[in-house]
Amino acid sequence: MAQDHRVATPRGEVFARSWTPEGASPESPALLLFHDSLGSVALWRDFPEALARATGLRTLAWDRPGFGASEARRDLPQPDFVARETREILPALFSGLEIGGFVAFGHSVGGGMAVEAGAAFPEACAAVTTESAQAFVEPRTLEGVRAARAQFARPGEMGRLERHHGDKARWVLEAWTETWLAPDFADWSLDAALGRLTAPLLALHGDQDEYGSLAHPERLTRLTRGPQEMRILAGCGHVPHRERPEEVLKAVAEFLRRHEIARA
């Protein structure tokens, strides 16, 4: 069911993996996954395949440039990287992976990229789901980043990243921590993109998320121009698709069925 791909992009070669469920219609949009700040295709584990089965949609995950099995980078992301990477990389993915219409699903900063994708490519975007997305730079988020940076400074901790990113692990950590903690990133937000987003939006967020309060899903759903839904997961932290996989799968499938995107 899974198929691996290599796609040339303006930021170097990108690795992607796709899952096509039995009976998937080639005319349906593809479900495109955007990973978090330390994420990769491998770190989604079995979630993409389960999502493909739950929705009936061809599902694709990809490693951002510098992450996982994609080509390494030396430059750290710029303050506008959430929008810039989305605009630069997606056209190459659309062409290389034969994606017409798409549904964007993004976790954490990937949720911001999912919003940017919907705003940048409105004619192709059928819907957006954010999971634990940050909509602006919040003190709680920065506290979580500082705590993670301190944790990875302990002996042996970098091995966890090296298992998924190899010799790119140090860059991956710094691309997250040093970008988010930089003074010139302090004013970043998704407000402008949300003002252009017309596709249906589902915002999923755990009420125990250590990287963002409920101000984020509230802002996401308040500022978007299209139909919107917010689902707060009680007792859940920053990674709902791992902590509450069945609840997330059901929420996404039902949301897409309500908008006549996923099969009944």
C-alpha positions as CSV (number, residue, x, y, z in Angstrom):
1,M,0.0,0.0,0.0
2,A,2.9,2.4,0.8
3,Q,5.0,3.8,-2.0
4,D,8.2,5.9,-1.7
5,H,9.0,8.9,-3.8
6,R,11.9,11.4,-4.4
7,V,10.9,14.8,-5.7
8,A,13.2,17.6,-6.9
9,T,12.3,21.0,-5.4
10,P,13.9,24.5,-5.2
11,R,15.2,23.5,-1.8
12,G,16.7,20.2,-2.9
13,E,15.4,16.7,-3.2
14,V,12.5,15.8,-0.9
15,F,11.4,12.4,0.3
16,A,7.7,11.5,0.4
17,R,5.7,8.4,1.0
18,S,2.1,7.7,-0.1
19,W,-0.7,5.3,0.9
20,T,-3.5,4.6,-1.5
21,P,-6.5,2.7,0.1
22,E,-8.4,0.2,-1.9
23,G,-11.2,1.9,-3.8
24,A,-9.7,5.4,-3.7
25,S,-11.0,7.5,-6.5
26,P,-8.3,9.2,-8.6
27,E,-10.6,12.2,-8.8
28,S,-10.7,12.8,-5.0
29,P,-8.3,15.2,-3.4
30,A,-5.1,13.8,-1.8
31,L,-4.6,14.1,1.9
32,L,-1.3,15.9,2.4
33,L,0.5,15.7,5.8
34,F,2.7,18.4,7.2
35,H,5.0,17.3,10.1
36,D,6.0,19.2,13.2
37,S,9.3,20.9,14.0
38,L,11.2,17.7,14.9
39,G,9.1,15.4,12.7
40,S,9.5,13.2,9.6
41,V,7.6,10.7,7.6
42,A,8.8,7.9,9.8
43,L,7.7,9.7,13.0
44,W,4.1,9.7,11.8
45,R,4.4,5.9,12.4
46,D,1.2,4.1,11.3
47,F,-1.1,7.2,11.4
48,P,-1.0,8.0,7.7
49,E,-2.0,4.5,6.7
50,A,-4.8,4.6,9.2
51,L,-5.9,8.0,8.0
52,A,-6.0,6.7,4.4
53,R,-8.3,3.8,5.5
54,A,-10.5,6.1,7.6
55,T,-11.1,8.7,4.8
56,G,-10.7,6.6,1.7
57,L,-8.3,9.3,0.4
58,R,-4.8,8.8,-1.0
59,T,-2.6,10.1,1.8
60,L,0.9,11.5,1.4
61,A,3.6,12.5,4.0
62,W,6.8,14.3,3.2
63,D,10.0,15.3,4.9
64,R,10.6,19.0,4.8
65,P,14.0,20.0,3.3
66,G,16.7,19.2,5.9
67,F,14.5,16.6,7.7
68,G,14.3,12.9,7.7
69,A,15.3,11.3,4.4
70,S,15.2,14.6,2.5
71,E,18.3,16.4,1.3
72,A,20.3,18.2,4.0
73,R,20.3,21.9,4.5
74,R,22.9,24.2,6.0
75,D,20.9,27.5,6.3
76,L,18.5,27.9,9.2
77,P,14.9,28.8,8.4
78,Q,14.1,32.5,8.0
79,P,11.3,34.1,10.1
80,D,8.9,33.7,7.2
81,F,9.7,30.0,6.7
82,V,6.1,28.8,7.4
83,A,4.7,30.6,4.4
84,R,7.9,30.6,2.3
85,E,8.6,26.8,2.4
86,T,4.9,26.1,1.7
87,R,4.9,28.3,-1.4
88,E,8.2,27.0,-2.6
89,I,7.9,23.3,-2.1
90,L,4.2,22.5,-2.7
91,P,4.2,23.2,-6.5
92,A,7.0,20.7,-6.9
93,L,5.1,18.1,-4.8
94,F,1.9,18.7,-6.7
95,S,3.7,18.1,-10.0
96,G,6.0,15.3,-8.9
97,L,3.3,13.3,-7.0
98,E,0.5,14.1,-9.4
99,I,-1.6,15.9,-6.8
100,G,-4.5,18.0,-8.1
101,G,-6.9,18.9,-5.3
102,F,-5.7,18.3,-1.7
103,V,-6.7,18.3,1.9
104,A,-4.0,19.7,4.2
105,F,-3.4,18.0,7.6
106,G,-0.7,19.6,9.8
107,H,0.7,18.9,13.2
108,S,2.2,21.8,15.3
109,V,4.1,24.1,13.0
110,G,2.9,21.8,10.2
111,G,-0.6,23.1,11.1
112,G,0.6,26.5,10.3
113,M,1.9,25.2,7.0
114,A,-1.4,23.6,6.3
115,V,-3.2,26.9,6.8
116,E,-0.6,28.6,4.5
117,A,-1.2,25.9,1.9
118,G,-4.9,26.5,1.9
119,A,-4.4,30.3,1.7
120,A,-1.8,30.1,-1.1
121,F,-3.6,27.5,-3.3
122,P,-7.3,28.1,-2.7
123,E,-8.5,26.6,-5.9
124,A,-6.8,23.3,-5.1
125,C,-7.4,23.1,-1.4
126,A,-10.6,21.2,-0.4
127,A,-10.2,21.4,3.4
128,V,-7.6,22.0,6.2
129,T,-7.2,20.2,9.5
130,T,-4.8,21.6,12.1
131,E,-3.6,19.5,15.1
132,S,-2.0,21.3,18.0
133,A,-1.1,24.2,15.6
134,Q,0.5,27.4,16.8
135,A,-1.2,30.5,15.4
136,F,1.2,33.0,17.0
137,V,4.2,33.1,19.2
138,E,2.9,32.5,22.8
139,P,5.0,32.5,26.0
140,R,3.9,28.9,26.7
141,T,5.3,27.9,23.3
142,L,8.7,29.5,24.0
143,E,8.8,27.9,27.5
144,G,8.3,24.5,25.9
145,V,11.0,25.2,23.3
146,R,13.5,26.2,26.0
147,A,12.7,23.1,28.0
148,A,13.2,20.9,25.0
149,R,16.5,22.5,24.1
150,A,17.7,21.9,27.7
151,Q,16.5,18.3,27.5
152,F,18.4,17.6,24.3
153,A,21.6,19.0,25.8
154,R,21.7,16.1,28.2
155,P,24.0,13.2,27.3
156,G,22.5,10.6,25.0
157,E,19.3,12.6,24.2
158,M,20.4,13.6,20.6
159,G,20.3,9.9,19.8
160,R,16.5,10.1,19.7
161,L,16.7,12.6,16.8
162,E,19.5,10.8,15.1
163,R,17.4,7.7,14.7
164,H,15.1,9.6,12.3
165,H,17.3,12.4,11.0
166,G,20.8,10.9,11.0
167,D,23.6,13.4,10.8
168,K,21.0,16.1,10.2
169,A,19.8,15.8,13.8
170,R,21.7,18.8,15.2
171,W,20.5,21.0,12.3
172,V,16.9,19.8,12.9
173,L,17.0,20.8,16.6
174,E,18.5,24.2,15.9
175,A,16.1,24.9,13.0
176,W,13.3,24.6,15.6
177,T,14.8,26.1,18.8
178,E,16.9,28.9,17.3
179,T,14.2,30.0,14.9
180,W,11.4,30.1,17.4
181,L,13.5,31.8,20.1
182,A,15.0,34.5,17.8
183,P,13.8,38.0,18.5
184,D,12.8,38.6,14.9
185,F,10.4,35.7,15.0
186,A,8.4,37.2,18.0
187,D,5.8,38.9,15.8
188,W,5.1,35.9,13.5
189,S,1.4,34.8,13.2
190,L,-1.0,33.1,10.8
191,D,-3.4,36.1,10.8
192,A,-2.8,37.1,7.2
193,A,-3.1,33.6,5.9
194,L,-6.2,32.9,7.9
195,G,-7.8,36.0,6.4
196,R,-7.3,34.4,3.0
197,L,-8.4,30.9,3.9
198,T,-11.8,30.0,2.5
199,A,-11.6,26.2,2.7
200,P,-13.4,24.4,5.6
201,L,-11.1,24.3,8.7
202,L,-11.1,21.8,11.5
203,A,-8.9,22.8,14.5
204,L,-7.9,20.0,16.9
205,H,-6.2,20.8,20.1
206,G,-5.5,19.1,23.4
207,D,-6.4,21.1,26.6
208,Q,-3.1,19.9,28.1
209,D,-0.9,20.9,25.2
210,E,2.4,22.0,26.6
211,Y,3.3,24.0,23.5
212,G,0.1,26.1,23.2
213,S,-3.0,27.2,25.0
214,L,-6.5,27.1,23.7
215,A,-6.0,30.6,22.4
216,H,-4.5,29.0,19.3
217,P,-7.5,27.0,18.0
218,E,-9.8,29.9,19.1
219,R,-7.8,32.3,17.0
220,L,-7.6,29.9,14.0
221,T,-11.4,29.4,13.9
222,R,-12.2,33.0,14.6
223,L,-10.1,34.5,11.8
224,T,-10.6,32.1,9.0
225,R,-13.1,33.1,6.3
226,G,-14.5,29.7,5.5
227,P,-16.6,27.2,7.5
228,Q,-14.8,26.3,10.7
229,E,-15.0,23.7,13.5
230,M,-13.0,23.4,16.7
231,R,-12.5,20.2,18.7
232,I,-10.9,20.3,22.1
233,L,-9.5,17.0,23.3
234,A,-9.8,16.7,27.1
235,G,-6.7,15.5,29.0
236,C,-4.7,15.4,25.8
237,G,-1.2,16.9,25.2
238,H,0.6,18.1,22.1
239,V,0.5,14.9,20.0
240,P,-3.2,13.9,19.7
241,H,-2.6,11.5,16.7
242,R,-0.4,9.5,19.0
243,E,-2.2,10.0,22.3
244,R,-5.8,9.7,21.0
245,P,-5.4,8.2,17.5
246,E,-9.0,6.8,17.2
247,E,-10.5,10.1,18.3
248,V,-8.5,12.0,15.8
249,L,-9.2,9.6,12.9
250,K,-12.9,9.8,13.6
251,A,-12.9,13.6,13.9
252,V,-11.1,14.0,10.6
253,A,-13.2,11.4,8.7
254,E,-16.5,12.9,9.9
255,F,-15.4,16.4,9.2
256,L,-14.5,15.5,5.6
257,R,-17.7,13.5,5.1
258,R,-19.7,16.5,6.3
259,H,-18.1,18.5,3.6
260,E,-18.6,15.7,1.0
261,I,-14.9,15.1,0.6
262,A,-14.3,11.7,2.2
263,R,-16.4,8.7,1.3
264,A,-19.3,7.7,3.5
